[in-house]
Amino acid sequence: MIQQYHQKLKLFLVKNGTNNDTLRLQKRLIKHQHSILLFMSDATIPFHNNSSERAIRMAKVKQKISGGFRSRRGAERHAILLSIIETAKKQGLNILTTIQAALSQSLVFAGG
């Protein structure tokens, strides 16, 4: 079944596009074709990006509620802290302990 999807993707990529949008899509798919259907053969890869969207949700909520940040430095700090928290959640780590480790510069995440 996976092979059928790969065949259909290949057929789409070799067709000549008729407009700029199709050509752009084909170019992007060619560039990323090695990872497009990877989720079908690797069960650890989700077929959606919901976790990524959830990860940036708090930044968007902050922007909507307060209208953004007062300084670039504040925005950068917020992004770093949010990144640490979301990574800790994904790796099943205690958030407070992880933040403390980050502040003491002894933080190491799995795979990094």
KEDO-310428 format. One record per residue (C-alpha): x, y, z; residue in one letter; residue number from 1. Coordinates in nm, 3 decimals. Layout:
! residues N
@X=X Y=Y Z=Z residuo=A num=NUM
...
***
This chain:
! residues 112
@X=0.000 Y=0.000 Z=0.000 residuo=M num=1
@X=0.285 Y=0.240 Z=0.083 residuo=I num=2
@X=0.433 Y=0.171 Z=-0.258 residuo=Q num=3
@X=0.108 Y=0.285 Z=-0.424 residuo=Q num=4
@X=0.132 Y=0.623 Z=-0.253 residuo=Y num=5
@X=0.494 Y=0.659 Z=-0.355 residuo=H num=6
@X=0.395 Y=0.578 Z=-0.715 residuo=Q num=7
@X=0.119 Y=0.842 Z=-0.709 residuo=K num=8
@X=0.359 Y=1.099 Z=-0.566 residuo=L num=9
@X=0.611 Y=1.021 Z=-0.841 residuo=K num=10
@X=0.344 Y=1.058 Z=-1.108 residuo=L num=11
@X=0.244 Y=1.398 Z=-0.973 residuo=F num=12
@X=0.604 Y=1.512 Z=-0.963 residuo=L num=13
@X=0.678 Y=1.425 Z=-1.326 residuo=V num=14
@X=0.363 Y=1.589 Z=-1.468 residuo=K num=15
@X=0.416 Y=1.930 Z=-1.617 residuo=N num=16
@X=0.242 Y=2.191 Z=-1.409 residuo=G num=17
@X=0.015 Y=2.436 Z=-1.584 residuo=T num=18
@X=0.031 Y=2.728 Z=-1.344 residuo=N num=19
@X=0.275 Y=2.887 Z=-1.101 residuo=N num=20
@X=0.107 Y=2.743 Z=-0.791 residuo=D num=21
@X=0.131 Y=2.387 Z=-0.924 residuo=T num=22
@X=0.494 Y=2.437 Z=-1.026 residuo=L num=23
@X=0.581 Y=2.576 Z=-0.682 residuo=R num=24
@X=0.409 Y=2.283 Z=-0.513 residuo=L num=25
@X=0.590 Y=2.033 Z=-0.735 residuo=Q num=26
@X=0.925 Y=2.199 Z=-0.667 residuo=K num=27
@X=0.865 Y=2.187 Z=-0.292 residuo=R num=28
@X=0.748 Y=1.826 Z=-0.301 residuo=L num=29
@X=1.055 Y=1.726 Z=-0.501 residuo=I num=30
@X=1.277 Y=1.897 Z=-0.245 residuo=K num=31
@X=1.107 Y=1.716 Z=0.047 residuo=H num=32
@X=0.995 Y=1.391 Z=-0.119 residuo=Q num=33
@X=1.220 Y=1.177 Z=0.105 residuo=H num=34
@X=1.022 Y=1.282 Z=0.413 residuo=S num=35
@X=0.669 Y=1.335 Z=0.280 residuo=I num=36
@X=0.547 Y=0.977 Z=0.326 residuo=L num=37
@X=0.799 Y=0.879 Z=0.593 residuo=L num=38
@X=0.523 Y=0.855 Z=0.856 residuo=F num=39
@X=0.383 Y=0.553 Z=0.670 residuo=M num=40
@X=0.693 Y=0.344 Z=0.734 residuo=S num=41
@X=0.796 Y=0.485 Z=1.074 residuo=D num=42
@X=0.530 Y=0.461 Z=1.345 residuo=A num=43
@X=0.715 Y=0.713 Z=1.565 residuo=T num=44
@X=0.648 Y=0.993 Z=1.316 residuo=I num=45
@X=0.298 Y=1.145 Z=1.340 residuo=P num=46
@X=0.104 Y=1.204 Z=1.020 residuo=F num=47
@X=-0.006 Y=1.548 Z=1.142 residuo=H num=48
@X=0.157 Y=1.858 Z=1.289 residuo=N num=49
@X=-0.085 Y=1.907 Z=1.580 residuo=N num=50
@X=0.192 Y=1.886 Z=1.839 residuo=S num=51
@X=0.382 Y=2.165 Z=1.664 residuo=S num=52
@X=0.071 Y=2.379 Z=1.648 residuo=E num=53
@X=0.000 Y=2.316 Z=2.017 residuo=R num=54
@X=0.359 Y=2.409 Z=2.102 residuo=A num=55
@X=0.327 Y=2.758 Z=1.950 residuo=I num=56
@X=-0.027 Y=2.816 Z=2.078 residuo=R num=57
@X=0.083 Y=2.985 Z=2.403 residuo=M num=58
@X=0.293 Y=3.239 Z=2.213 residuo=A num=59
@X=-0.006 Y=3.324 Z=1.995 residuo=K num=60
@X=-0.235 Y=3.351 Z=2.298 residuo=V num=61
@X=0.017 Y=3.589 Z=2.461 residuo=K num=62
@X=0.023 Y=3.798 Z=2.145 residuo=Q num=63
@X=-0.358 Y=3.816 Z=2.123 residuo=K num=64
@X=-0.418 Y=3.895 Z=2.491 residuo=I num=65
@X=-0.148 Y=4.152 Z=2.553 residuo=S num=66
@X=-0.088 Y=4.269 Z=2.200 residuo=G num=67
@X=0.264 Y=4.131 Z=2.191 residuo=G num=68
@X=0.580 Y=4.204 Z=2.384 residuo=F num=69
@X=0.726 Y=4.535 Z=2.496 residuo=R num=70
@X=1.074 Y=4.446 Z=2.380 residuo=S num=71
@X=1.249 Y=4.206 Z=2.148 residuo=R num=72
@X=1.449 Y=4.076 Z=2.444 residuo=R num=73
@X=1.129 Y=3.992 Z=2.632 residuo=G num=74
@X=0.990 Y=3.810 Z=2.328 residuo=A num=75
@X=1.312 Y=3.611 Z=2.290 residuo=E num=76
@X=1.313 Y=3.514 Z=2.658 residuo=R num=77
@X=0.950 Y=3.409 Z=2.638 residuo=H num=78
@X=1.023 Y=3.196 Z=2.330 residuo=A num=79
@X=1.321 Y=3.027 Z=2.497 residuo=I num=80
@X=1.126 Y=2.952 Z=2.814 residuo=L num=81
@X=0.829 Y=2.823 Z=2.615 residuo=L num=82
@X=1.061 Y=2.603 Z=2.410 residuo=S num=83
@X=1.214 Y=2.453 Z=2.726 residuo=I num=84
@X=0.870 Y=2.389 Z=2.877 residuo=I num=85
@X=0.730 Y=2.226 Z=2.563 residuo=E num=86
@X=1.040 Y=2.008 Z=2.516 residuo=T num=87
@X=1.021 Y=1.898 Z=2.880 residuo=A num=88
@X=0.654 Y=1.806 Z=2.835 residuo=K num=89
@X=0.729 Y=1.600 Z=2.522 residuo=K num=90
@X=1.007 Y=1.414 Z=2.699 residuo=Q num=91
@X=0.797 Y=1.352 Z=3.012 residuo=G num=92
@X=1.023 Y=1.559 Z=3.235 residuo=L num=93
@X=0.921 Y=1.763 Z=3.539 residuo=N num=94
@X=0.882 Y=2.120 Z=3.413 residuo=I num=95
@X=1.000 Y=2.296 Z=3.730 residuo=L num=96
@X=1.307 Y=2.071 Z=3.759 residuo=T num=97
@X=1.384 Y=2.129 Z=3.391 residuo=T num=98
@X=1.363 Y=2.508 Z=3.428 residuo=I num=99
@X=1.588 Y=2.491 Z=3.734 residuo=Q num=100
@X=1.839 Y=2.283 Z=3.537 residuo=A num=101
@X=1.827 Y=2.536 Z=3.253 residuo=A num=102
@X=1.895 Y=2.821 Z=3.495 residuo=L num=103
@X=2.188 Y=2.634 Z=3.649 residuo=S num=104
@X=2.315 Y=2.558 Z=3.296 residuo=Q num=105
@X=2.306 Y=2.180 Z=3.353 residuo=S num=106
@X=2.012 Y=2.108 Z=3.125 residuo=L num=107
@X=2.049 Y=1.824 Z=2.874 residuo=V num=108
@X=1.756 Y=1.688 Z=2.672 residuo=F num=109
@X=1.745 Y=1.337 Z=2.530 residuo=A num=110
@X=1.886 Y=1.321 Z=2.180 residuo=G num=111
@X=2.075 Y=1.645 Z=2.222 residuo=G num=112
***
